[in-house]
Amino acid sequence: MQEFRTVRDSMGDMQVPASALYGAATARAVENFPISGHPLPARLIHSLGAIKAAAAQTHGELGLLPKPLAEAIANAANEIASGMHDAEFPIDVYQSGSGTSTHMNVNEVVATLCHQAGIEAHPNDHINLGQSSNDVFPTAIHLAVATALHEELIPSMQSLQQALDHKAKEFSNLLKIGRTHSMDATPITLGQEFGAWARQAELAASRGQKALEALMELPLGGTAVGTGINADPRSAPRTIARLAESSGLPFREATNPFEAQSAKDACLEAHGQLATIAISLHKIACDLRLLASGPRCGFGEIQLPAIQPGSSIMPGKVNPVIPEAVTMVAARVAGNQCSVAWCAAGGSLELNVSMPLLATCLLESTSLLARAARCLEQKCIVGIRANEARCQSLIEGSLAMATALTPFIGYDAATEIAKQAVATGSSVRQVCEARGNELGISAVDLATALDPARMAGQPPFKA
């Protein structure tokens, strides 16, 4: 059976697991919020640890804490920032809207680690010196999400772009039929389609950078309501500078701490960029799935890598499972966008009270998009092969070929050609050749008009 120890706080005695590094405030929160069974993301906890470490170093430097105490706090907090004690942060996502419960969880674990190192540190008086949940927690959100964008999302989108660019070059001369409204349109190259997706991935990386830039202002130093009560005015600027140096990101003090603490517009802006990235990936995934459909009774213009059996009943069936996974990620991010908007609307005067869920959604979306992009690149894009014969046959059979005749014989006459092709089951080229001189177009002009390479803006096709 699990053993417990009794810990007293301002509300009385509390039973805490004997082996736990946390104290009474954390145990109360665990008891009070048995809701989802999911704690806050580890990256957010690591960011809280980084803030505590940077603040302790600043306080020791300024003489606000004795040097040995400041060093002990910083060392303990750095252990949290490195992920050494993730199991000590069990509080549910759905908790105090300010994140106070998890913030105190961090303070208590740091205090215990200091005690184990032979230094007594009070969770509030020393570890939380000059701080409040109301400025520390939103600072941790910005720090955690920005580092996730920098380390995970942006590189994954850049890598996806490179893979798509490579395929665009590989298929640059492979002609196929274009489609609008899901109907036949004029020819393009498969490389042009991949190039469009590559540009989407490039813009996704750019949008990730914009999301990151939206989070560069930190509210640290505002303490309870933005006035900075109980905080040395020299502390926050130095602590933020430390966070900027350690992360490699240009964090800065919030222009207006009251806005930065009470409103979460920056977080909503950042997730808006993530929602756009999700839609980009969704389109790419759906396009790939459509072009690979079949393989014999669909478009069948490309072949995706076969990575697992597709059916428990149909032998030999292989499904586009990677694009399907990506579309589900996009759906999740779309849901998170709604949640983030609701959370951002949860500001009440001087404080937003939906921050734990806000942080969770932002970090989940960032991680999901980054991993989905890597998966799409490595398990799908790099192994795609083109079915050139299928592409060529679909071009030749397309009624959209009649479009190129318009400059030579006019729209109405070209329409009649297309209708005759439908009625006879012939190609546009076959109808034109059968009607011969009746169209008033020379054989040379006809060959030029119906050259799919010319229609796709490519050098003339050579058989």
Disulfide bonds with the S-S distance in Angstrom:
none
